[in-house]
Amino acid sequence: MSGRSEADAAAKHAKWLENGVALRAFFYIFGTHVFAGFVWLLFYLGQHAQK
């Protein structure tokens, strides 16, 4: 009986880790795009600034 509950706990932990990795990857990709957009905006504004 105990072996089965340990296996269930291990499977739940593995699924939690997979979800954590997917969530981190999403935020890293999203954050990188936000940062790239900000840099693009700086270049755009710099090109169109009154000189």
N, C-alpha and C positions, 0 to 999 in steps of 0.2 A: 504494500500500500504506500509506504513512504517513498519508494522509488518513483512511483507514478507522479506524486505531487512535486517531487524534486524535478522531474522531467518537465512538468507543466511550468514550474517556476523558471527553469532555464529557458524554455521556449518563450515565455513572456518577457524575460530579460533580453533575449536576443532580438525580439520584435521591437522592444523599447529602444535598444541601441540602433537598430536600423532606422526607426523613426527619427531618432536624434541626429543621425548622420544626414538624412534627407532634409531635415529642418535646417541644420547648419549650412548645408550646401545651398539651399534656397536663399537663406539670408546673405551668404557670402556673394552669391551671384547677383541678387537684388542690390546689395550694397555697392558692389563694383559698378553696376550700371548707373546707380544714382551718382556715384563719384565721377564716373566718366561723363555723365550728362552735365554735372556742375563744371567740370573742366571745359567741356565743349561750350557751355554758356559763357565762361570767362573769355575764351578765344573769340566767340561771336561778338560779345560786347566790346572787346578790345579792338576788333576790326571796324566796328561801326561807331566808335567814339569820336566825338568832335575833337579834331586835332588842330 
